């Protein structure tokens, strides 16, 4: 038997300090759980105070870092490991130095006497408002382990959807970049060589070759300035989209893009539903959940519509009716939430809606790439083919002159 000091969270959200005489720290954790407490720290010495962060560290976690962190903490808490020890183990398992520093700071701050939610809130670049609110709800209700499991599921689903979208659009983007670069190199450096051959001969240049050389001369003269103009335009658009008005117009434009716009709408609807399902499932009030979910959505036009929905909820209209009135979300979403309100299972309906729109997003992206990839290949093939045909006609005309 040994004496262990502990710090734990009670069901009312308050911190409890005390000692237990047990065989080891695992036995202490089991005893605390029997008492309805969530262990934060168990050790032979009293939990001390430490300073917060490394000044000017300025780092942001990757989505994979956050996913692994959440999964590891959830697994360790389920195994009966204290929160303090879970953070210590997670820091040891973290390979990326930047995120390891984040986890180590969390452990120091937690030992300093702050709640886990406040500890996470001190790292706003890493942990979103949704993440912190979920943890806070878990601490207050004494169900932190369950909440971490749900957060792990939420991060996993979001990471899978993000990964699918990125991987699906990478190949078409590479086709456009590589194809455009190839055409530019041919026009800028290869085609001009044939102009020299015709300059040394007295034969008339075939019309296709003449057109190609004219285009080549334009590219030689204005090619790099045009590329510079494109880069400047991209930077200008990027700065413009950082303004409130610019971002709203840009997000509205993205939703109007054929095929891709529907995919983006469904992706944001899936994010909205997954976040709301996770929050409502943990008894977060609807108005607060809507406010938190705004930060999860990438399209500001859609997230702005949630303000109207929140006002409707405050007026007692529920969530389905004002959501339909916005006319921003897919029609099925409103009907599903109506059923959820009528049956009293709104959290389940949000999760069901997330499943539906995550699947629809993947199918929409698949349809877009199925049409976009052949279209890019066809356009590039026609352009390159026309260039080769023009060159072949020029070579044939030179050979005929030699005969």
One Martini backbone bead per residue (centre of mass of N, CA, C, O) as a GRO file, in nm:
protein
  403
    1UNK     BB    1   0.099   0.035   0.018
    2UNK     BB    2   0.005   0.376  -0.087
    3UNK     BB    3   0.034   0.723  -0.127
    4UNK     BB    4  -0.200   0.919  -0.327
    5UNK     BB    5  -0.225   1.184  -0.522
    6UNK     BB    6  -0.512   1.385  -0.639
    7UNK     BB    7  -0.685   1.490  -0.946
    8UNK     BB    8  -1.036   1.568  -1.001
    9UNK     BB    9  -1.353   1.531  -1.159
   10UNK     BB   10  -1.665   1.622  -1.117
   11UNK     BB   11  -1.995   1.635  -1.219
   12UNK     BB   12  -1.992   1.966  -1.163
   13UNK     BB   13  -1.674   2.050  -1.260
   14UNK     BB   14  -1.508   2.014  -1.018
   15UNK     BB   15  -1.222   2.014  -0.828
   16UNK     BB   16  -1.039   1.740  -0.682
   17UNK     BB   17  -0.856   1.693  -0.376
   18UNK     BB   18  -0.627   1.417  -0.269
   19UNK     BB   19  -0.614   1.092  -0.102
   20UNK     BB   20  -0.477   0.752  -0.143
   21UNK     BB   21  -0.475   0.406  -0.025
   22UNK     BB   22  -0.286   0.206  -0.244
   23UNK     BB   23  -0.106   0.013  -0.459
   24UNK     BB   24  -0.172   0.196  -0.724
   25UNK     BB   25  -0.266   0.405  -0.981
   26UNK     BB   26  -0.488   0.217  -1.095
   27UNK     BB   27  -0.643   0.182  -0.832
   28UNK     BB   28  -0.701   0.482  -0.800
   29UNK     BB   29  -0.866   0.516  -1.060
   30UNK     BB   30  -1.089   0.312  -0.986
   31UNK     BB   31  -1.182   0.454  -0.726
   32UNK     BB   32  -1.264   0.725  -0.856
   33UNK     BB   33  -1.479   0.608  -1.048
   34UNK     BB   34  -1.661   0.498  -0.822
   35UNK     BB   35  -1.700   0.812  -0.722
   36UNK     BB   36  -1.743   0.987  -0.998
   37UNK     BB   37  -1.449   1.042  -1.103
   38UNK     BB   38  -1.205   1.222  -1.303
   39UNK     BB   39  -0.894   1.167  -1.373
   40UNK     BB   40  -0.590   1.375  -1.392
   41UNK     BB   41  -0.413   1.312  -1.120
   42UNK     BB   42  -0.147   1.071  -1.026
   43UNK     BB   43   0.070   1.075  -0.728
   44UNK     BB   44   0.326   1.103  -0.487
   45UNK     BB   45   0.285   1.400  -0.565
   46UNK     BB   46   0.189   1.704  -0.576
   47UNK     BB   47   0.038   1.911  -0.777
   48UNK     BB   48   0.179   2.154  -0.964
   49UNK     BB   49   0.313   2.453  -1.098
   50UNK     BB   50   0.301   2.588  -1.434
   51UNK     BB   51   0.377   2.720  -1.710
   52UNK     BB   52   0.261   2.751  -2.020
   53UNK     BB   53   0.420   2.869  -2.284
   54UNK     BB   54   0.594   2.906  -2.572
   55UNK     BB   55   0.719   3.173  -2.694
   56UNK     BB   56   0.649   3.209  -3.030
   57UNK     BB   57   0.589   2.929  -3.163
   58UNK     BB   58   0.374   2.914  -3.390
   59UNK     BB   59   0.163   2.655  -3.425
   60UNK     BB   60   0.006   2.398  -3.635
   61UNK     BB   61  -0.191   2.140  -3.671
   62UNK     BB   62  -0.252   1.864  -3.809
   63UNK     BB   63  -0.505   1.652  -3.872
   64UNK     BB   64  -0.343   1.397  -3.790
   65UNK     BB   65  -0.259   1.492  -3.510
   66UNK     BB   66  -0.544   1.527  -3.389
   67UNK     BB   67  -0.639   1.239  -3.436
   68UNK     BB   68  -0.420   1.088  -3.273
   69UNK     BB   69  -0.465   1.231  -3.008
   70UNK     BB   70  -0.763   1.153  -2.963
   71UNK     BB   71  -0.728   0.844  -2.980
   72UNK     BB   72  -0.521   0.813  -2.751
   73UNK     BB   73  -0.682   0.940  -2.521
   74UNK     BB   74  -0.929   0.755  -2.543
   75UNK     BB   75  -0.780   0.485  -2.497
   76UNK     BB   76  -0.650   0.554  -2.218
   77UNK     BB   77  -0.910   0.623  -2.063
   78UNK     BB   78  -1.042   0.341  -2.111
   79UNK     BB   79  -0.787   0.204  -1.949
   80UNK     BB   80  -0.753   0.400  -1.677
   81UNK     BB   81  -0.595   0.643  -1.743
   82UNK     BB   82  -0.483   0.927  -1.674
   83UNK     BB   83  -0.469   1.236  -1.807
   84UNK     BB   84  -0.177   1.301  -1.743
   85UNK     BB   85  -0.057   1.031  -1.847
   86UNK     BB   86  -0.177   1.047  -2.133
   87UNK     BB   87  -0.014   1.297  -2.219
   88UNK     BB   88   0.264   1.174  -2.173
   89UNK     BB   89   0.235   0.939  -2.374
   90UNK     BB   90   0.160   1.109  -2.623
   91UNK     BB   91   0.425   1.268  -2.631
   92UNK     BB   92   0.603   1.013  -2.678
   93UNK     BB   93   0.442   0.927  -2.955
   94UNK     BB   94   0.516   1.188  -3.078
   95UNK     BB   95   0.706   1.287  -3.364
   96UNK     BB   96   0.636   1.576  -3.401
   97UNK     BB   97   0.777   1.845  -3.255
   98UNK     BB   98   0.548   2.059  -3.258
   99UNK     BB   99   0.328   1.871  -3.120
  100UNK     BB  100   0.483   1.784  -2.874
  101UNK     BB  101   0.486   2.070  -2.747
  102UNK     BB  102   0.184   2.090  -2.713
  103UNK     BB  103   0.142   1.846  -2.521
  104UNK     BB  104   0.338   1.940  -2.302
  105UNK     BB  105   0.182   2.202  -2.239
  106UNK     BB  106  -0.078   2.068  -2.150
  107UNK     BB  107   0.039   1.922  -1.907
  108UNK     BB  108   0.139   2.172  -1.755
  109UNK     BB  109  -0.134   2.321  -1.737
  110UNK     BB  110  -0.292   2.098  -1.590
  111UNK     BB  111  -0.101   2.096  -1.335
  112UNK     BB  112  -0.178   2.407  -1.270
  113UNK     BB  113  -0.526   2.370  -1.246
  114UNK     BB  114  -0.663   2.328  -1.504
  115UNK     BB  115  -0.876   2.246  -1.717
  116UNK     BB  116  -0.896   2.077  -2.007
  117UNK     BB  117  -1.050   2.293  -2.169
  118UNK     BB  118  -0.865   2.534  -2.093
  119UNK     BB  119  -0.610   2.403  -2.203
  120UNK     BB  120  -0.708   2.389  -2.500
  121UNK     BB  121  -0.787   2.698  -2.529
  122UNK     BB  122  -0.472   2.785  -2.527
  123UNK     BB  123  -0.490   2.632  -2.836
  124UNK     BB  124  -0.648   2.771  -3.100
  125UNK     BB  125  -0.471   2.653  -3.348
  126UNK     BB  126  -0.562   2.346  -3.271
  127UNK     BB  127  -0.833   2.393  -3.102
  128UNK     BB  128  -1.145   2.410  -3.140
  129UNK     BB  129  -1.443   2.512  -3.024
  130UNK     BB  130  -1.575   2.238  -3.048
  131UNK     BB  131  -1.368   2.076  -2.892
  132UNK     BB  132  -1.383   2.236  -2.624
  133UNK     BB  133  -1.691   2.208  -2.575
  134UNK     BB  134  -1.695   1.903  -2.555
  135UNK     BB  135  -1.502   1.876  -2.314
  136UNK     BB  136  -1.664   2.050  -2.120
  137UNK     BB  137  -1.916   1.871  -2.122
  138UNK     BB  138  -1.768   1.618  -2.016
  139UNK     BB  139  -1.676   1.737  -1.745
  140UNK     BB  140  -1.954   1.819  -1.628
  141UNK     BB  141  -2.082   1.512  -1.678
  142UNK     BB  142  -1.851   1.282  -1.642
  143UNK     BB  143  -1.786   1.206  -1.983
  144UNK     BB  144  -1.494   1.220  -2.119
  145UNK     BB  145  -1.450   0.947  -2.253
  146UNK     BB  146  -1.694   0.958  -2.444
  147UNK     BB  147  -1.617   1.224  -2.585
  148UNK     BB  148  -1.345   1.128  -2.703
  149UNK     BB  149  -1.471   0.914  -2.882
  150UNK     BB  150  -1.645   1.111  -3.050
  151UNK     BB  151  -1.412   1.289  -3.146
  152UNK     BB  152  -1.263   1.065  -3.295
  153UNK     BB  153  -1.490   1.012  -3.497
  154UNK     BB  154  -1.508   1.298  -3.610
  155UNK     BB  155  -1.211   1.326  -3.709
  156UNK     BB  156  -1.212   1.076  -3.891
  157UNK     BB  157  -1.440   1.156  -4.086
  158UNK     BB  158  -1.316   1.429  -4.172
  159UNK     BB  159  -1.043   1.317  -4.276
  160UNK     BB  160  -1.159   1.128  -4.492
  161UNK     BB  161  -1.305   1.342  -4.661
  162UNK     BB  162  -1.064   1.526  -4.715
  163UNK     BB  163  -0.883   1.309  -4.846
  164UNK     BB  164  -1.072   1.240  -5.082
  165UNK     BB  165  -1.086   1.517  -5.215
  166UNK     BB  166  -0.782   1.561  -5.261
  167UNK     BB  167  -0.717   1.296  -5.418
  168UNK     BB  168  -0.930   1.346  -5.650
  169UNK     BB  169  -0.803   1.647  -5.739
  170UNK     BB  170  -0.501   1.602  -5.803
  171UNK     BB  171  -0.492   1.478  -6.089
  172UNK     BB  172  -0.637   1.700  -6.251
  173UNK     BB  173  -0.437   1.923  -6.167
  174UNK     BB  174  -0.185   1.789  -6.293
  175UNK     BB  175  -0.285   1.786  -6.582
  176UNK     BB  176  -0.302   2.090  -6.618
  177UNK     BB  177  -0.011   2.166  -6.544
  178UNK     BB  178   0.149   1.976  -6.735
  179UNK     BB  179   0.007   2.049  -6.999
  180UNK     BB  180   0.065   2.354  -6.996
  181UNK     BB  181   0.374   2.331  -6.976
  182UNK     BB  182   0.418   2.174  -7.242
  183UNK     BB  183   0.296   2.383  -7.433
  184UNK     BB  184   0.482   2.617  -7.355
  185UNK     BB  185   0.752   2.480  -7.436
  186UNK     BB  186   0.685   2.432  -7.731
  187UNK     BB  187   0.625   2.735  -7.804
  188UNK     BB  188   0.896   2.863  -7.679
  189UNK     BB  189   1.134   2.634  -7.794
  190UNK     BB  190   1.052   2.443  -8.044
  191UNK     BB  191   0.900   2.586  -8.279
  192UNK     BB  192   1.117   2.812  -8.356
  193UNK     BB  193   1.309   2.613  -8.512
  194UNK     BB  194   1.128   2.606  -8.777
  195UNK     BB  195   1.164   2.898  -8.867
  196UNK     BB  196   1.461   2.864  -8.955
  197UNK     BB  197   1.412   2.662  -9.188
  198UNK     BB  198   1.230   2.862  -9.357
  199UNK     BB  199   1.435   3.096  -9.377
  200UNK     BB  200   1.644   2.911  -9.561
  201UNK     BB  201   1.399   2.904  -9.747
  202UNK     BB  202   1.158   2.944 -10.039
  203UNK     BB  203   0.913   2.835  -9.908
  204UNK     BB  204   0.598   2.800  -9.830
  205UNK     BB  205   0.414   2.828  -9.555
  206UNK     BB  206   0.205   2.660  -9.391
  207UNK     BB  207  -0.075   2.755  -9.235
  208UNK     BB  208  -0.053   2.598  -8.964
  209UNK     BB  209   0.243   2.692  -8.912
  210UNK     BB  210   0.187   2.994  -8.915
  211UNK     BB  211  -0.002   2.995  -8.674
  212UNK     BB  212   0.194   2.862  -8.472
  213UNK     BB  213   0.415   3.085  -8.494
  214UNK     BB  214   0.240   3.316  -8.396
  215UNK     BB  215   0.187   3.197  -8.119
  216UNK     BB  216   0.487   3.166  -8.044
  217UNK     BB  217   0.553   3.471  -8.053
  218UNK     BB  218   0.359   3.551  -7.833
  219UNK     BB  219   0.485   3.374  -7.611
  220UNK     BB  220   0.771   3.497  -7.629
  221UNK     BB  221   0.674   3.793  -7.561
  222UNK     BB  222   0.419   3.725  -7.330
  223UNK     BB  223   0.453   3.480  -7.140
  224UNK     BB  224   0.586   3.585  -6.872
  225UNK     BB  225   0.399   3.826  -6.823
  226UNK     BB  226   0.144   3.647  -6.805
  227UNK     BB  227   0.233   3.482  -6.561
  228UNK     BB  228   0.267   3.726  -6.377
  229UNK     BB  229  -0.031   3.812  -6.399
  230UNK     BB  230  -0.150   3.554  -6.276
  231UNK     BB  231  -0.009   3.576  -6.003
  232UNK     BB  232  -0.124   3.855  -5.931
  233UNK     BB  233  -0.420   3.766  -5.948
  234UNK     BB  234  -0.406   3.549  -5.729
  235UNK     BB  235  -0.323   3.741  -5.503
  236UNK     BB  236  -0.563   3.933  -5.529
  237UNK     BB  237  -0.784   3.723  -5.477
  238UNK     BB  238  -0.682   3.635  -5.200
  239UNK     BB  239  -0.714   3.915  -5.065
  240UNK     BB  240  -1.015   3.953  -5.134
  241UNK     BB  241  -1.113   3.685  -4.974
  242UNK     BB  242  -1.041   3.817  -4.685
  243UNK     BB  243  -1.279   3.962  -4.717
  244UNK     BB  244  -1.606   3.961  -4.657
  245UNK     BB  245  -1.720   4.020  -4.941
  246UNK     BB  246  -1.525   3.841  -5.105
  247UNK     BB  247  -1.588   3.569  -4.968
  248UNK     BB  248  -1.889   3.556  -5.038
  249UNK     BB  249  -1.856   3.570  -5.349
  250UNK     BB  250  -1.667   3.328  -5.378
  251UNK     BB  251  -1.857   3.114  -5.246
  252UNK     BB  252  -2.088   3.158  -5.447
  253UNK     BB  253  -1.929   3.077  -5.700
  254UNK     BB  254  -1.857   2.784  -5.617
  255UNK     BB  255  -2.163   2.686  -5.610
  256UNK     BB  256  -2.193   2.743  -5.943
  257UNK     BB  257  -2.026   2.516  -6.020
  258UNK     BB  258  -2.031   2.264  -6.211
  259UNK     BB  259  -2.067   1.991  -5.992
  260UNK     BB  260  -1.868   2.110  -5.777
  261UNK     BB  261  -2.075   2.276  -5.617
  262UNK     BB  262  -2.235   2.029  -5.507
  263UNK     BB  263  -1.999   1.903  -5.358
  264UNK     BB  264  -1.945   2.143  -5.164
  265UNK     BB  265  -2.226   2.151  -5.035
  266UNK     BB  266  -2.221   1.857  -4.923
  267UNK     BB  267  -1.966   1.886  -4.753
  268UNK     BB  268  -2.075   2.112  -4.562
  269UNK     BB  269  -2.324   1.956  -4.468
  270UNK     BB  270  -2.164   1.729  -4.336
  271UNK     BB  271  -2.014   1.903  -4.132
  272UNK     BB  272  -2.259   2.018  -3.993
  273UNK     BB  273  -2.390   1.746  -3.906
  274UNK     BB  274  -2.151   1.625  -3.748
  275UNK     BB  275  -2.124   1.854  -3.541
  276UNK     BB  276  -2.417   1.860  -3.436
  277UNK     BB  277  -2.434   1.565  -3.347
  278UNK     BB  278  -2.203   1.581  -3.140
  279UNK     BB  279  -2.323   1.813  -2.963
  280UNK     BB  280  -2.613   1.712  -2.906
  281UNK     BB  281  -2.518   1.439  -2.779
  282UNK     BB  282  -2.382   1.648  -2.541
  283UNK     BB  283  -2.602   1.874  -2.459
  284UNK     BB  284  -2.583   2.107  -2.650
  285UNK     BB  285  -2.719   2.375  -2.728
  286UNK     BB  286  -2.840   2.478  -3.025
  287UNK     BB  287  -2.734   2.769  -3.039
  288UNK     BB  288  -2.445   2.699  -2.959
  289UNK     BB  289  -2.395   2.485  -3.179
  290UNK     BB  290  -2.430   2.679  -3.421
  291UNK     BB  291  -2.198   2.870  -3.344
  292UNK     BB  292  -1.973   2.653  -3.355
  293UNK     BB  293  -2.024   2.535  -3.649
  294UNK     BB  294  -1.932   2.780  -3.817
  295UNK     BB  295  -1.617   2.706  -3.784
  296UNK     BB  296  -1.629   2.436  -3.968
  297UNK     BB  297  -1.710   2.585  -4.210
  298UNK     BB  298  -1.595   2.696  -4.534
  299UNK     BB  299  -1.865   2.839  -4.612
  300UNK     BB  300  -1.980   3.160  -4.546
  301UNK     BB  301  -2.266   3.148  -4.662
  302UNK     BB  302  -2.358   2.904  -4.490
  303UNK     BB  303  -2.272   3.002  -4.206
  304UNK     BB  304  -2.451   3.261  -4.218
  305UNK     BB  305  -2.729   3.104  -4.221
  306UNK     BB  306  -2.712   3.017  -3.913
  307UNK     BB  307  -2.814   3.282  -3.792
  308UNK     BB  308  -3.106   3.246  -3.886
  309UNK     BB  309  -3.151   2.975  -3.746
  310UNK     BB  310  -3.095   3.072  -3.454
  311UNK     BB  311  -3.332   3.274  -3.446
  312UNK     BB  312  -3.550   3.057  -3.483
  313UNK     BB  313  -3.486   2.899  -3.227
  314UNK     BB  314  -3.541   3.137  -3.029
  315UNK     BB  315  -3.853   3.157  -3.137
  316UNK     BB  316  -3.949   2.837  -3.154
  317UNK     BB  317  -3.910   2.687  -3.459
  318UNK     BB  318  -3.665   2.547  -3.461
  319UNK     BB  319  -3.452   2.407  -3.723
  320UNK     BB  320  -3.597   2.320  -3.988
  321UNK     BB  321  -3.757   2.570  -4.082
  322UNK     BB  322  -3.523   2.786  -4.109
  323UNK     BB  323  -3.353   2.609  -4.298
  324UNK     BB  324  -3.551   2.613  -4.535
  325UNK     BB  325  -3.567   2.931  -4.567
  326UNK     BB  326  -3.272   2.975  -4.674
  327UNK     BB  327  -3.206   2.791  -4.936
  328UNK     BB  328  -2.899   2.656  -4.895
  329UNK     BB  329  -2.984   2.375  -4.843
  330UNK     BB  330  -3.070   2.080  -4.886
  331UNK     BB  331  -3.384   1.953  -4.878
  332UNK     BB  332  -3.333   1.690  -4.715
  333UNK     BB  333  -3.228   1.816  -4.454
  334UNK     BB  334  -3.496   1.940  -4.355
  335UNK     BB  335  -3.660   1.671  -4.345
  336UNK     BB  336  -3.481   1.520  -4.145
  337UNK     BB  337  -3.517   1.729  -3.910
  338UNK     BB  338  -3.818   1.701  -3.883
  339UNK     BB  339  -3.810   1.407  -3.793
  340UNK     BB  340  -3.625   1.453  -3.548
  341UNK     BB  341  -3.825   1.639  -3.394
  342UNK     BB  342  -4.073   1.443  -3.389
  343UNK     BB  343  -3.896   1.196  -3.245
  344UNK     BB  344  -3.650   1.308  -3.057
  345UNK     BB  345  -3.382   1.243  -3.273
  346UNK     BB  346  -3.166   1.466  -3.364
  347UNK     BB  347  -2.884   1.340  -3.334
  348UNK     BB  348  -2.932   1.097  -3.524
  349UNK     BB  349  -3.010   1.268  -3.775
  350UNK     BB  350  -2.744   1.414  -3.806
  351UNK     BB  351  -2.571   1.158  -3.848
  352UNK     BB  352  -2.730   1.057  -4.092
  353UNK     BB  353  -2.681   1.307  -4.267
  354UNK     BB  354  -2.374   1.281  -4.273
  355UNK     BB  355  -2.364   1.009  -4.417
  356UNK     BB  356  -2.513   1.094  -4.673
  357UNK     BB  357  -2.323   1.347  -4.756
  358UNK     BB  358  -2.059   1.196  -4.768
  359UNK     BB  359  -2.146   1.007  -4.994
  360UNK     BB  360  -2.238   1.230  -5.197
  361UNK     BB  361  -1.964   1.368  -5.220
  362UNK     BB  362  -1.809   1.132  -5.344
  363UNK     BB  363  -1.995   1.105  -5.592
  364UNK     BB  364  -1.958   1.396  -5.699
  365UNK     BB  365  -1.652   1.381  -5.733
  366UNK     BB  366  -1.655   1.139  -5.923
  367UNK     BB  367  -1.817   1.278  -6.149
  368UNK     BB  368  -1.627   1.513  -6.197
  369UNK     BB  369  -1.370   1.344  -6.266
  370UNK     BB  370  -1.503   1.174  -6.495
  371UNK     BB  371  -1.523   1.444  -6.676
  372UNK     BB  372  -1.261   1.614  -6.641
  373UNK     BB  373  -1.030   1.427  -6.728
  374UNK     BB  374  -1.116   1.376  -7.027
  375UNK     BB  375  -1.131   1.676  -7.101
  376UNK     BB  376  -0.834   1.742  -7.058
  377UNK     BB  377  -0.715   1.526  -7.243
  378UNK     BB  378  -0.862   1.622  -7.499
  379UNK     BB  379  -0.756   1.912  -7.512
  380UNK     BB  380  -0.454   1.841  -7.505
  381UNK     BB  381  -0.461   1.651  -7.750
  382UNK     BB  382  -0.556   1.854  -7.960
  383UNK     BB  383  -0.328   2.057  -7.932
  384UNK     BB  384  -0.086   1.865  -7.973
  385UNK     BB  385  -0.189   1.745  -8.239
  386UNK     BB  386  -0.190   2.012  -8.398
  387UNK     BB  387   0.113   2.064  -8.368
  388UNK     BB  388   0.215   1.804  -8.500
  389UNK     BB  389   0.071   1.841  -8.772
  390UNK     BB  390   0.211   2.106  -8.846
  391UNK     BB  391   0.499   1.991  -8.843
  392UNK     BB  392   0.456   1.765  -9.053
  393UNK     BB  393   0.379   1.952  -9.287
  394UNK     BB  394   0.648   2.106  -9.289
  395UNK     BB  395   0.835   1.865  -9.339
  396UNK     BB  396   0.701   1.772  -9.604
  397UNK     BB  397   0.757   2.034  -9.766
  398UNK     BB  398   1.068   2.019  -9.747
  399UNK     BB  399   1.104   1.737  -9.881
  400UNK     BB  400   0.971   1.811 -10.155
  401UNK     BB  401   1.186   2.020 -10.230
  402UNK     BB  402   1.430   1.821 -10.233
  403UNK     BB  403   1.298   1.642 -10.474
   0.00000   0.00000   0.00000
